[in-house]
């Protein structure tokens, strides 16, 4: 298998060749290693590639497919985790697999490396003092988004067909939009956060992946979703495999078109609005009913509550890590905005958390009521196609906690709502700019209804195919242009 042949295959296509014996796992790994080496100037990996893939099930549906895990939350036994921060130095070896890591292994994914994250995941780009900036393969002066930008850059560059990602405010969907990928944030509880967490980020944090095709998203979700003993949520299984939804397509839906950021954060680039409106016209052409509409929400209360959630979670994480390491966190360990947010989080008490929870409850119920009228909501994924590297500087000492929060979400005013409500949301690369950059469009479905979302996404992929739209020259050219 040549690197060019490897680059043309999504995870499902490669898995089919592997299962038939037309390609060996060693050949797939060799092609992936060559592609990862060519993409090295993107700076998307943390540490060295593993000498051999982490152990995986040879009979899994994706047996032998090259894979990587993001250096945050999900972890593998014996593999050091750095979480994008100097606080952890060269990394702390993890004592065991998380539940989702076990499921990734069971699916047959051959984990070759760790991908970069910004410090503790609190950014919409992937840049850190600890590991530097990850470059977007579409334009290496631009950000790949965050916080799963390391994974997204490698999948977009065809160095990997699929990679782990997680999402607390848009961190799967934002890099998917910036890098031209499919980014599904599943429903809260659809994938297990255990055993380390019950409700990471007050329930807003969800684990999954970025892919290049809807069928990969569907097949991987089939392989890894589900309850683990001790999980807080037990969602009903889908009526049929998610992969079946790809072929079946969507029923006629009521679609709400919503192009104004619900929180009032920032203006929206006309190219993002245009891509979303074009997707709406495509849906109308497919027979769906589209109306301009959005739920009525208290944006000021939402942002205040979301700030409480983020900064309290960050403060707890910093203090737990620092306590375990026996250090007092300061500027030599953490970036300026991280310190400011952690300090703010330490000022909060139980009453603040309960007040935030009341706002989140009201938000969830308002959105659920809205979905009684509309099956899905169509929005831009980001306010902009992407951002320049350096724009979201987490080491900027001029910003306090609220200033940093507002700065992040001025670039992505549409994603955080689904983290609070728990609804599944997917970013699809349905538009492009005059520079050739991809533009993401987001579709949101009711809580627990990934089936509708995947079926509709597959229809949009057939109507507006994106797989041939790729970074100029692939990963090799990325190396030359950096």
Residue pairs with C-beta under 8 A, 6 or more apart in sequence:
1 23
1 27
1 28
1 30
1 31
2 31
3 31
3 34
3 35
3 38
5 31
6 14
6 28
6 31
6 32
6 35
6 158
7 35
7 158
7 474
7 475
9 17
9 161
10 161
10 162
10 211
10 212
10 213
10 215
10 216
10 467
11 62
11 65
11 161
11 162
11 211
11 213
11 216
11 219
11 220
12 213
12 215
12 216
12 219
14 23
14 28
14 64
14 65
14 161
15 61
15 62
15 63
15 64
15 65
15 108
17 23
18 24
18 25
18 28
18 63
18 64
18 65
19 63
24 64
25 63
25 64
25 110
28 64
28 65
28 66
28 110
29 53
29 64
29 66
29 110
29 112
32 66
32 112
32 159
32 160
33 49
33 112
35 157
35 158
35 159
35 160
35 475
36 45
36 49
36 112
36 113
36 154
36 159
36 160
38 159
38 474
38 475
38 476
38 478
38 479
39 137
39 153
39 154
39 157
39 159
39 475
39 478
39 479
40 479
41 135
41 140
41 478
41 479
41 482
42 134
42 135
42 137
42 140
42 144
42 153
42 154
42 157
42 475
42 478
42 482
43 116
43 131
43 132
43 133
43 134
43 135
44 115
44 116
44 126
44 134
44 135
44 144
44 149
44 150
44 151
44 153
44 154
44 157
44 159
45 68
45 113
45 114
45 115
45 116
45 150
45 154
46 71
46 82
46 84
46 113
46 114
46 115
46 116
46 117
46 131
46 150
47 80
47 82
47 91
47 113
47 114
48 113
49 112
49 113
50 111
50 112
50 113
53 66
53 110
53 111
53 112
54 76
54 79
54 105
54 110
54 111
55 105
56 63
56 64
56 104
56 105
56 106
56 107
56 108
56 109
56 110
56 111
57 63
57 105
57 106
57 107
57 108
58 64
58 108
59 108
60 105
60 106
60 107
60 108
60 109
60 223
61 107
61 108
61 219
61 222
61 223
62 107
62 108
62 109
62 162
62 219
62 220
62 223
63 108
64 108
64 110
65 108
65 109
65 110
65 161
65 162
66 110
66 112
66 160
66 161
67 104
67 109
67 110
67 111
67 112
67 160
67 162
67 163
67 164
68 111
68 112
68 113
68 114
68 115
68 151
68 154
68 160
68 163
68 164
69 75
69 76
69 101
69 104
69 111
69 114
69 115
69 163
69 164
70 114
70 115
70 117
70 148
70 150
70 151
70 163
70 164
70 165
70 166
71 81
71 82
71 83
71 84
71 114
71 115
71 116
71 117
71 150
72 81
72 83
72 84
72 117
72 120
72 121
72 147
72 166
73 98
73 121
73 166
73 193
73 196
73 197
73 200
73 205
73 207
74 98
74 100
74 101
74 104
74 164
74 166
74 207
75 81
75 94
75 97
75 98
75 101
76 94
76 97
76 101
76 111
77 94
77 95
77 96
77 97
78 93
78 94
79 93
79 94
79 114
80 90
80 91
80 92
80 93
80 94
81 88
81 91
81 92
81 93
81 94
81 114
82 88
82 89
82 90
82 91
82 92
82 114
82 130
82 131
83 117
83 119
83 120
83 121
84 116
84 117
84 118
84 119
84 120
84 121
84 128
84 130
84 131
84 147
85 119
85 120
85 128
85 130
85 333
85 334
85 335
85 338
86 129
86 130
86 332
86 333
86 334
87 318
87 321
87 322
87 325
87 327
87 329
87 333
87 334
88 321
88 325
97 105
98 192
98 193
98 194
98 195
98 196
99 192
99 193
99 194
99 195
99 228
100 164
100 191
100 192
100 193
100 207
100 224
103 191
103 192
103 223
103 224
103 226
104 111
104 164
104 224
105 111
106 223
106 224
107 220
107 223
107 224
109 162
112 160
115 148
115 150
115 151
115 154
115 163
115 164
116 126
116 128
116 131
116 134
116 149
116 150
117 126
117 128
117 146
117 147
117 148
117 149
117 150
118 125
118 126
118 127
118 128
118 146
118 147
118 149
118 394
119 128
119 129
119 130
119 334
119 335
119 338
119 394
120 314
120 317
120 318
120 338
121 146
121 147
121 166
121 168
121 171
122 147
122 310
122 314
122 337
122 338
122 341
122 394
122 408
123 146
123 147
123 392
123 394
123 408
124 145
124 146
124 147
124 169
124 170
124 171
124 174
124 387
124 392
124 408
124 409
124 411
124 412
125 133
125 143
125 144
125 145
125 146
125 149
125 387
125 389
125 391
125 392
126 133
126 134
126 143
126 144
126 145
126 146
126 147
126 148
126 149
126 150
126 153
126 175
127 133
127 134
127 143
127 146
127 389
127 390
127 392
127 393
127 394
128 335
128 394
129 335
129 395
133 143
133 389
133 390
134 143
134 144
134 149
134 150
134 153
135 141
135 142
135 144
135 153
135 389
135 478
135 482
136 142
136 143
136 144
136 145
136 149
136 153
136 156
136 178
136 179
136 386
137 144
137 153
137 156
137 157
137 179
137 471
137 475
137 478
138 156
138 179
138 180
138 386
138 436
138 437
138 438
138 471
138 472
139 386
139 435
139 437
140 478
140 481
140 482
141 388
141 389
142 178
142 386
142 387
142 388
142 389
142 437
143 149
143 178
143 386
143 387
143 388
143 389
143 391
143 392
144 150
144 152
144 153
144 156
144 175
144 178
144 179
144 386
145 152
145 174
145 175
145 176
145 177
145 178
145 179
145 382
145 386
145 387
146 171
146 174
146 175
146 392
147 166
147 168
147 171
147 175
148 163
148 164
148 165
148 166
148 167
148 171
148 172
148 174
148 175
148 210
149 175
149 178
149 179
151 160
151 163
151 164
151 165
151 175
151 209
151 210
152 163
152 165
152 175
152 176
152 178
152 179
152 181
152 183
152 210
153 175
153 179
154 160
154 163
155 161
155 162
155 163
155 179
155 181
155 210
155 211
155 212
156 179
156 180
156 181
156 212
156 470
156 471
157 471
157 474
157 475
157 478
158 470
158 474
158 475
159 475
161 211
161 212
161 216
162 209
162 210
162 211
162 212
162 216
162 220
163 209
163 210
164 207
164 208
164 209
165 171
165 172
165 175
165 183
165 207
165 208
165 209
165 210
166 172
166 205
166 206
166 207
166 208
167 173
167 183
167 185
167 205
167 206
167 207
167 208
167 415
167 419
168 200
168 201
168 204
168 205
168 206
168 310
168 419
169 204
169 306
169 310
169 408
169 409
169 412
169 415
169 416
169 419
170 185
170 381
170 412
170 414
170 415
170 416
170 419
172 183
172 184
172 185
172 206
172 208
172 209
172 210
172 427
173 183
173 185
173 381
173 415
173 425
173 426
173 427
173 440
173 442
174 183
174 381
174 382
174 411
174 412
174 415
174 427
175 181
175 183
175 210
176 182
176 183
176 210
176 381
176 427
176 429
176 440
177 183
177 381
177 382
177 385
177 386
177 427
177 429
177 438
177 439
177 440
177 442
178 382
178 385
178 386
178 387
178 438
178 440
179 210
179 438
180 429
180 437
180 438
180 440
180 466
180 469
180 470
180 471
181 210
181 211
181 212
181 427
181 429
182 210
182 211
182 212
182 213
182 214
182 216
182 217
182 426
182 427
182 428
182 429
182 457
183 210
183 381
183 426
183 427
183 440
184 208
184 209
184 217
184 221
184 424
184 425
184 426
184 450
184 453
184 454
185 206
185 208
185 418
185 419
185 424
185 425
185 426
186 206
186 208
186 221
186 225
186 424
186 450
187 206
187 235
187 422
187 423
187 424
187 447
187 448
187 449
187 450
188 203
188 204
188 206
188 233
188 422
188 447
189 231
189 232
189 233
189 234
189 235
189 422
190 206
190 221
190 225
190 235
190 424
190 448
190 450
191 206
191 207
191 208
191 224
191 225
191 226
192 207
192 226
192 227
192 228
192 231
193 199
193 200
193 205
193 206
193 207
193 231
194 228
194 230
194 231
195 228
195 230
197 205
198 230
198 231
198 232
199 205
199 232
200 313
201 309
201 310
201 313
201 419
202 309
202 312
202 313
202 353
202 356
202 357
202 360
203 422
204 309
204 416
204 419
204 420
205 419
206 419
208 220
208 221
208 224
209 217
209 220
211 217
211 220
212 467
213 461
213 467
214 246
214 428
214 454
214 457
214 458
214 461
215 243
215 246
215 458
217 242
217 426
217 454
217 457
218 241
218 242
218 243
218 245
218 246
218 454
218 458
219 242
219 243
221 242
221 450
221 454
222 241
222 242
222 243
226 237
227 233
227 234
227 235
235 448
236 448
238 245
238 450
238 451
239 451
240 451
242 450
242 451
242 454
245 451
245 454
245 455
245 458
246 454
246 455
246 458
247 458
248 455
249 455
249 458
249 459
249 462
250 286
250 288
250 452
250 455
250 456
250 458
250 459
251 452
251 455
252 287
252 288
252 289
253 283
253 288
253 289
253 375
253 376
253 452
253 456
254 288
254 289
254 291
254 373
254 374
254 375
254 376
255 280
255 283
255 288
255 289
255 290
255 291
255 374
255 375
255 376
255 377
255 378
256 290
256 291
256 292
256 293
256 294
256 370
256 373
256 374
256 376
256 377
256 378
257 276
257 277
257 280
257 290
257 291
257 292
257 293
257 378
258 292
258 293
258 294
258 377
258 378
258 379
258 414
259 268
259 273
259 276
259 277
259 379
259 380
260 268
260 294
261 268
261 383
261 413
261 414
262 294
262 295
262 297
262 299
262 302
262 413
262 414
262 417
263 299
263 302
263 303
263 409
263 413
263 416
263 417
264 299
264 413
265 303
265 383
265 406
265 409
265 410
265 412
265 413
266 383
266 409
266 410
266 411
266 413
267 383
268 380
268 383
268 413
269 383
269 384
269 385
271 385
271 431
271 433
271 439
272 380
272 381
272 382
272 383
272 384
272 385
272 431
272 439
273 380
274 431
275 380
275 430
275 431
275 432
275 439
275 440
275 441
276 378
276 379
276 380
276 431
276 441
278 430
278 431
279 378
279 428
279 430
279 431
279 441
279 460
279 464
280 290
280 378
282 430
282 460
282 463
282 464
283 290
283 378
283 456
283 460
284 290
285 463
286 459
286 463
290 378
291 374
293 370
293 373
293 374
294 370
294 377
295 366
295 367
295 369
295 370
296 366
297 363
297 366
297 367
297 417
298 359
298 362
298 363
301 359
301 362
302 359
302 363
302 417
302 420
303 405
303 406
303 409
304 356
304 359
305 355
305 356
305 357
305 359
305 360
305 420
306 356
306 405
306 416
306 420
307 344
307 401
307 402
307 405
308 348
308 352
308 353
308 355
308 356
309 356
309 360
310 341
310 345
310 405
311 341
311 342
311 344
311 345
311 348
311 401
311 405
312 345
312 348
312 352
312 353
313 345
314 338
314 341
314 342
314 345
315 341
315 342
315 343
315 344
315 345
315 346
315 348
316 345
318 329
318 334
318 338
318 342
319 329
319 342
319 346
322 328
322 329
322 333
327 333
329 339
329 342
330 339
331 339
334 342
335 394
335 395
336 394
336 395
336 396
336 397
336 399
337 393
337 394
337 395
337 396
337 399
337 401
337 404
338 394
340 397
340 399
340 400
340 401
340 404
341 401
341 404
341 405
343 401
344 400
344 401
344 402
345 401
360 420
363 417
363 420
363 421
364 420
364 421
364 422
367 417
367 421
367 423
368 421
368 446
368 447
370 377
371 377
371 423
371 445
371 446
375 445
375 446
375 452
376 443
376 444
376 445
376 452
376 453
376 456
377 443
377 444
378 441
378 442
378 443
379 414
379 441
379 442
379 444
380 414
380 439
380 440
380 441
380 442
381 412
381 414
381 415
381 427
381 440
381 441
381 442
382 411
382 412
382 414
382 415
382 440
383 410
383 411
383 412
383 413
383 414
384 411
385 433
385 437
385 438
385 439
386 437
387 411
391 411
392 407
392 408
392 411
394 404
396 404
399 407
409 416
414 442
415 425
415 442
417 444
418 424
418 425
418 444
421 447
422 447
423 444
423 445
423 446
423 447
424 444
424 445
424 447
424 448
424 449
424 450
424 453
425 442
425 443
425 444
425 445
425 453
426 442
426 443
426 453
426 454
426 457
427 440
427 441
427 442
428 440
428 441
428 442
428 443
428 457
428 460
428 461
428 466
429 438
429 439
429 440
429 466
429 469
430 439
430 440
430 441
430 460
430 464
430 466
431 438
431 439
431 440
431 441
432 438
432 439
432 469
433 439
436 472
438 466
438 469
443 453
443 456
443 457
443 460
444 453
445 452
445 453
445 456
446 452
471 477
471 478
472 481
473 480
473 481
